[in-house]
Amino acid sequence: MHFRSLALVTVLYGATATLAWNDPDYKYVAIFSVDGFHSSDVGKYVSLRPQSTIAQLLETGYEYTNAFTSGPSDSFPGTINQFTGASPRTTGIWYDDIWDRSYYPPFSTNMTHCEGPPGAEVEQAENLDYNSTELFSGGIDPDNLPQAIINGKCQEIYPHMRLRVNTIWEIVEASGKETAYTDKHPAYDIVRGPSGKGLTVGYFPEIQSVANTVDATIAYDQLHVDAFLDWIAGEGKTPEHSEIQGAGLTTTPALFGGNFQAVSVGQKTAGYTNGTNQAFTAPLLKALDFVDNSLGQVVSALKAKNIYKETLIIVASKHGQAPKNPALYRKIDPALIVPATGVNVSWVTTDDIALIFLEDQSTLSTAVAGLEKATSELQIQDIIYGSRLTALGYGDPLKDPAVPDIIVRVDLGVIYTTSTAKIAEHGGLSDDDRKVACFVSGSGLKKTVFDQKVSTRQVAPTVLKVLGLNPEELQGAKIQGTPLLEGF
């Protein structure tokens, strides 16, 4: 069966809140992820560029210097964290390349429909496209989708169908307002939510079609910026190759946004300088300047449309990047992990984390004992399994087919990879991975810095509240008791 049940859980960080709704504070929300952008990067950048757009936004904004994205901190759960108000244990979204014990391989993999024992890799990235070498890949090929049995019938599972709870995009769309979103490949269909109806316009050019350099990625990101500017202009304008629901945009969407990839690529290929301050290298600074200039274009377009004062701008990064200090970087061959467990393993997801799914869950103690012996070789900081998975809020792998049996937290700087093309990665549980940029800016806000710990989950109910919609309609946020961001 396709897993759908949800468990009531306690509120993350011990916070409690009664979510309310009333007249809108803003008519529009523009939300952006600067992938890789750390909370510490914000202050460093503003110091270098005191006249920057980011510096100006902070003058009428709330800055959250202790904001954390999801754990794991991969792009998919990081995105869904912000748009559902819930973490992987509730949403079922753990990674873009993961295992699920209830799924079956795509038809294109073995030319069958839900045959054989359940359990399959669920990779939802460029692999789903008709042609991922093309910038506009033709979208998702159904034959490349994982399959599941739902109501006795084998079905292809689009990314949005994996979600167990609704998204802000669905709620805003259902209220009669328009929405538009862009991201790095068609699998970000996931933000539409379980209904599949959460976007008036979706725009998903394929990032894998461009070279993995800062300059090439800036050119790619410019496509997203062009979309933002078109959407602000409204009047039915929409970028070519958009996926349009209904008649498409008729005005500036009430909720729109997307991501920037250039900073993440800059961190992976050039990163920061050695030393205690970890200053930006020239390529990374170039990427940051591009993002800042792009935000400036958005602000100018909002002002030209005379809706700037009616718009709340949110910058909240999906993920950070580790390590910030290049001296800590080292790589380990991920092929060493399975032999270390000493048992049969169905799947391992690796980056600067390892998520392990056992072929036989009764072999857990043997696998853990093997990993403990290999702690030095694999540079393991912690092995999370059994009751600790539940206690730490990750869920129970014996009840939930999406939860890994073992989570391996590595020492800071370790990446399980054989690649020589990158010096940093994300997906793990370190502060470098999870402590991200998060600030909001809008008319009527007084410059304020909040240093208490918050989660980017809190973005979701806050978006609905400021648009005058009911945050309690967010199923995941309600389950986890996710409060509004501080100041709202």
C-alpha positions in Angstrom: 0.0 0.0 0.0 1.0 3.6 -0.6 1.9 5.0 2.9 -0.4 7.8 3.9 -0.8 7.7 7.7 0.5 10.5 9.9 1.4 10.5 13.6 0.8 13.4 15.9 4.1 14.8 17.1 5.3 17.3 19.6 6.3 20.8 18.6 9.9 21.3 17.4 12.1 23.3 19.8 9.4 23.1 22.5 7.5 26.1 21.0 3.7 26.4 21.3 1.4 28.7 19.4 -2.2 29.4 18.5 -2.3 30.2 14.9 -4.8 32.9 13.8 -5.9 34.6 10.6 -7.4 38.0 9.8 -7.2 40.8 7.3 -4.1 40.5 5.1 -1.0 42.4 6.1 0.3 42.3 2.5 -1.3 41.6 -0.9 1.7 39.8 -2.3 4.5 37.6 -1.0 7.7 37.0 -3.0 9.8 34.1 -1.6 13.3 33.2 -2.7 15.9 30.6 -1.7 19.5 31.5 -2.2 20.7 27.9 -2.1 23.7 27.5 0.1 23.5 31.0 1.7 24.4 30.7 5.4 23.1 33.0 8.1 26.7 34.1 8.7 27.1 35.0 5.1 24.4 37.7 5.3 26.4 39.8 7.8 29.7 39.2 5.9 28.1 40.3 2.6 26.4 43.4 4.0 29.8 44.4 5.6 31.4 44.2 2.1 28.4 45.7 0.3 26.8 48.2 2.7 24.8 49.8 -0.2 23.5 46.4 -1.5 19.9 45.4 -2.0 20.2 42.9 0.9 21.4 45.7 3.2 18.5 47.9 2.1 16.0 45.1 2.6 17.3 44.5 6.2 16.6 48.2 7.0 12.9 47.4 6.8 13.1 43.7 7.8 13.4 41.0 10.3 16.6 39.0 10.3 16.7 35.5 11.8 20.4 34.8 12.6 19.7 31.4 14.2 17.4 29.8 11.5 17.7 26.1 10.7 16.5 24.2 7.7 15.4 20.6 7.7 17.5 17.7 8.8 18.5 16.1 6.4 19.3 19.3 4.6 18.9 18.2 1.0 17.2 20.5 -1.4 13.9 18.6 -1.5 13.2 18.4 2.2 14.6 21.9 2.6 12.1 23.2 0.1 9.2 21.3 1.5 10.1 22.4 5.0 9.3 26.0 4.0 6.2 25.3 2.0 4.4 22.8 4.3 5.5 23.9 7.8 6.6 20.3 8.4 9.7 18.1 8.6 10.5 14.8 6.8 8.9 12.7 9.4 5.5 14.2 8.6 5.9 15.1 4.9 7.6 11.8 3.9 10.1 13.8 1.8 13.7 12.8 2.9 15.9 13.4 -0.1 15.7 13.7 -3.9 17.4 10.3 -4.2 16.2 7.9 -1.6 14.5 4.5 -1.0 11.0 3.7 -0.1 9.9 0.3 1.1 6.4 0.6 -0.4 7.3 1.8 -3.9 8.2 -0.1 -7.1 10.9 0.8 -9.7 9.8 2.9 -12.8 8.4 1.1 -15.8 11.4 2.3 -17.8 13.7 0.4 -15.4 12.3 -3.1 -15.7 9.3 -2.8 -18.1 6.8 -4.0 -15.5 4.0 -2.5 -13.5 4.4 -2.9 -9.7 5.7 -6.5 -10.1 7.9 -8.2 -7.6 8.5 -7.3 -4.0 8.0 -3.7 -3.0 11.0 -1.5 -2.3 12.6 0.9 -4.8 14.9 3.8 -5.3 12.9 7.0 -5.6 15.1 9.4 -7.5 13.3 12.6 -8.4 15.7 14.9 -10.2 16.8 15.3 -13.8 16.4 11.5 -14.2 12.7 12.0 -14.6 13.0 14.2 -17.6 12.4 13.2 -21.2 15.8 14.7 -22.1 17.8 16.2 -19.2 20.5 17.4 -21.6 18.1 20.0 -22.9 17.4 23.2 -21.0 13.7 22.6 -21.6 13.7 18.9 -21.3 10.1 18.2 -22.3 9.1 17.8 -18.6 8.6 14.5 -16.7 8.4 11.2 -18.6 5.8 9.1 -16.8 7.8 5.9 -17.6 10.6 7.3 -15.4 8.4 7.7 -12.3 8.5 5.3 -9.4 5.3 3.3 -9.0 3.0 2.4 -6.1 -0.2 0.5 -5.6 -3.0 2.9 -4.6 -6.5 1.6 -4.1 -5.5 -1.7 -5.7 -4.1 -0.1 -8.8 -0.5 0.4 -10.0 0.1 4.1 -10.5 3.1 6.3 -11.5 3.9 8.6 -8.7 4.6 12.2 -9.7 6.7 14.2 -7.2 3.7 16.1 -5.8 2.0 12.8 -5.1 4.7 11.8 -2.6 3.7 14.6 -0.3 1.5 13.5 2.7 0.4 17.1 3.6 -0.6 20.2 1.6 1.5 23.2 0.7 1.1 27.0 0.9 0.8 27.0 -2.9 -2.3 24.8 -2.8 -3.9 26.9 -0.1 -3.2 30.2 -1.9 -4.4 28.8 -5.2 -7.6 27.4 -3.7 -8.4 30.8 -2.2 -8.8 32.2 -5.7 -5.4 33.9 -5.8 -2.7 33.2 -8.4 0.7 31.6 -7.8 3.9 31.1 -9.8 7.1 29.2 -8.9 10.4 28.3 -10.6 13.2 25.9 -9.6 16.0 23.8 -11.0 14.2 21.0 -12.8 10.7 19.6 -13.4 10.7 17.4 -10.3 10.0 20.6 -8.4 6.4 19.8 -9.5 6.4 18.6 -5.8 5.5 22.1 -4.6 2.1 21.7 -6.2 1.1 19.5 -3.3 -0.8 16.3 -3.2 -3.7 17.8 -5.2 -1.4 18.7 -8.0 -3.2 22.0 -8.2 -0.9 24.3 -6.3 0.5 26.4 -9.1 -1.1 28.7 -11.7 2.3 28.7 -13.4 5.3 26.4 -12.9 8.6 27.1 -14.7 11.3 24.4 -14.5 14.2 24.7 -16.9 16.8 21.9 -16.3 19.9 22.9 -14.4 21.8 19.8 -15.4 21.8 21.0 -19.0 24.4 23.7 -18.2 28.0 23.5 -17.1 28.7 23.4 -13.4 30.5 26.7 -13.2 29.5 30.0 -11.6 29.3 31.9 -14.9 27.1 29.2 -16.5 24.9 29.0 -13.4 24.5 32.7 -13.3 23.2 32.5 -16.9 20.8 29.8 -15.9 19.6 31.7 -12.8 18.9 34.7 -15.1 16.1 32.6 -16.5 14.5 32.6 -13.1 15.0 36.3 -12.7 13.4 36.9 -16.0 10.4 34.9 -14.9 10.1 36.9 -11.7 10.0 40.1 -13.6 7.5 38.8 -16.1 5.2 37.6 -13.2 5.4 41.0 -11.5 4.4 42.6 -14.7 1.3 40.3 -14.7 -1.2 40.9 -17.5 -1.0 37.3 -18.5 2.7 37.3 -19.2 4.6 34.1 -18.5 7.9 32.7 -19.7 8.0 30.4 -22.7 8.0 26.7 -21.7 6.0 27.3 -18.6 3.5 24.7 -17.3 0.2 26.5 -17.0 -2.8 25.6 -14.9 -6.1 26.8 -16.3 -5.8 30.1 -18.1 -2.5 31.1 -16.6 -1.7 34.4 -14.9 -4.1 37.3 -15.3 -2.3 39.6 -12.9 0.7 39.7 -10.5 0.5 36.5 -8.5 -0.2 36.8 -4.8 2.5 34.3 -4.1 5.5 33.8 -6.4 9.2 32.9 -6.1 11.9 30.4 -6.8 15.6 29.7 -6.2 19.1 30.9 -7.1 21.7 28.2 -7.7 24.8 30.2 -8.4 25.9 30.7 -4.8 25.7 26.9 -4.1 27.8 26.2 -7.2 30.3 28.9 -6.1 30.6 27.2 -2.7 31.1 23.8 -4.2 33.7 24.9 -6.8 35.6 27.8 -5.1 34.2 28.2 -1.6 35.7 30.3 1.1 39.3 31.3 1.9 41.3 29.5 4.6 41.5 31.1 8.0 39.1 31.8 10.9 36.9 34.3 9.0 36.4 32.2 5.8 36.1 35.2 3.5 34.3 34.8 0.1 36.5 33.8 -2.8 36.2 35.9 -5.9 33.8 33.4 -7.7 31.6 33.1 -4.7 31.4 36.8 -4.3 30.5 37.2 -7.9 27.6 34.8 -7.4 26.5 36.7 -4.4 26.7 40.0 -6.2 24.5 38.5 -9.0 21.9 37.4 -6.5 21.9 40.8 -4.9 21.6 42.6 -8.2 18.7 40.2 -9.1 16.9 41.0 -5.9 17.4 44.7 -6.8 15.7 44.1 -10.1 12.8 42.5 -8.3 12.5 45.5 -6.0 12.6 47.9 -8.9 9.9 46.0 -10.8 7.7 46.0 -7.7 8.1 49.7 -7.3 7.5 50.3 -11.0 4.2 48.3 -10.7 3.4 50.4 -7.5 3.0 47.3 -5.4 6.3 47.3 -3.4 4.6 48.5 -0.2 2.0 45.7 -0.6 4.7 43.0 -0.9 6.5 41.0 1.7 9.9 39.7 0.5 11.2 36.5 2.1 14.7 35.1 1.6 15.0 31.7 3.2 17.6 29.2 1.9 16.7 25.6 1.4 20.1 24.5 2.6 23.6 25.6 3.6 26.8 24.0 2.5 29.6 22.2 4.4 32.3 22.7 5.2 32.6 26.5 5.2 36.2 26.1 6.3 38.0 24.5 3.3 40.7 23.1 5.6 38.2 20.7 7.0 37.3 19.2 3.7 38.0 15.5 3.0 36.3 12.8 1.0 35.7 9.1 1.7 34.6 6.5 -0.9 30.9 5.8 -0.2 31.5 2.2 -1.4 33.1 1.5 2.0 29.8 2.0 3.9 27.9 -1.2 2.9 30.9 -3.6 3.6 31.3 -1.9 7.0 27.7 -2.8 8.0 28.4 -6.5 7.4 24.8 -7.1 6.3 22.7 -6.8 3.1 21.6 -3.3 2.4 18.8 -2.2 0.1 20.0 1.4 -0.4 22.4 4.0 0.9 22.0 7.7 0.2 25.3 9.6 0.6 26.5 13.1 0.6 27.8 14.6 3.8 25.4 12.1 5.4 24.5 8.5 5.0 20.9 7.2 5.0 20.9 3.5 5.2 18.0 1.2 4.4 18.5 -2.5 5.4 17.3 -5.4 3.4 16.3 -7.2 6.6 15.5 -4.8 9.4 16.2 -7.6 12.0 19.9 -7.2 11.1 20.0 -3.7 12.6 22.2 -4.5 15.6 24.8 -6.2 13.4 24.9 -3.3 11.0 25.3 -0.8 13.8 28.1 -2.8 15.4 29.9 -2.9 12.1 29.6 0.8 11.6 30.8 1.4 15.2 34.0 -0.5 14.4 34.4 1.6 11.3 33.9 4.9 13.0 37.5 6.1 12.4 37.7 4.8 8.8 34.4 6.4 7.9 34.9 9.4 10.2 31.5 9.0 11.8 30.4 11.4 14.5 27.1 9.7 15.4 25.0 6.7 14.4 21.3 7.3 14.9 19.0 4.3 14.9 16.3 2.5 16.8 14.5 4.5 19.5 16.7 7.5 19.0 15.3 8.0 15.5 11.9 8.4 17.1 13.2 10.4 20.1 15.0 12.9 17.8 11.9 13.3 15.7 12.9 11.4 12.6 10.2 8.7 12.8 10.0 5.0 13.1 11.4 2.9 10.2 9.3 -0.1 11.4 6.1 1.8 10.8 7.1 4.3 8.0 8.5 3.0 4.7 10.2 6.3 4.0 12.3 6.5 7.2 15.9 5.1 6.9 16.9 2.4 9.4 20.2 4.2 10.2 21.3 7.8 9.9 25.1 8.3 9.9 26.2 11.8 10.9 29.7 12.4 9.7 32.5 14.6 11.1 32.3 18.2 9.8 34.0 18.4 6.4 33.6 14.8 5.4 31.8 14.0 2.1 31.1 10.5 1.0 32.1 10.9 -2.6 34.8 10.0 -5.2 34.2 13.2 -7.1 37.0 15.7 -7.5 34.7 18.4 -8.8 33.5 19.8 -5.5 34.9 21.0 -2.2 31.6 21.2 -0.3 28.2 19.5 -0.2 24.9 19.7 1.6 22.3 17.2 2.9 23.8 16.6 6.3 23.1 17.6 9.9 25.9 20.0 10.7 25.3 23.7 11.4 27.2 24.5 8.1 24.5 22.5 6.3 21.5 23.6 8.3 22.0 27.2 9.7 20.8 29.2 6.8 20.0 32.8 5.7 16.5 33.8 6.6 15.1 37.3 6.6 11.9 39.1 5.6 11.4 42.6 4.4 8.3 44.7 4.0 6.8 48.1 4.6 5.8 48.6 8.2 8.5 46.3 9.6 11.1 47.8 11.9 14.7 46.6 11.5 15.0 43.8 14.0 17.4 41.0 14.6 16.0 37.8 16.2 18.8 35.5 17.6 16.6 32.8 19.1 16.5 29.4 17.3 13.8 29.2 14.6 13.0 26.7 11.9 12.4 27.6 8.2 9.2 25.5 8.8 7.8 28.7 10.3 7.9 30.4 6.9 4.9 28.5 5.7 2.3 29.6 8.3 3.7 33.1 8.2 3.1 33.4 4.5 -0.5 32.4 4.9 -1.0 34.7 7.9 0.3 37.8 6.1 -1.9 37.1 3.0 -4.9 36.9 5.3 -5.3 33.1 5.0 -5.7 30.6 7.8 -2.4 29.0 8.8 -4.3 26.2 10.4 -5.2 24.9 7.0 -1.6 23.7 6.7 -1.9 20.1 7.6 1.8 19.5 8.4 2.2 22.7 10.4 -0.9 21.8 12.4 0.4 18.3 13.1 3.7 19.7 14.3 2.4 22.8 16.0 4.6 25.0 13.9 4.4 28.6 15.0 4.7 31.8 13.0 8.1 33.4 12.6 9.1 35.7 15.5 7.7 39.2 15.0 4.5 38.1 13.4 
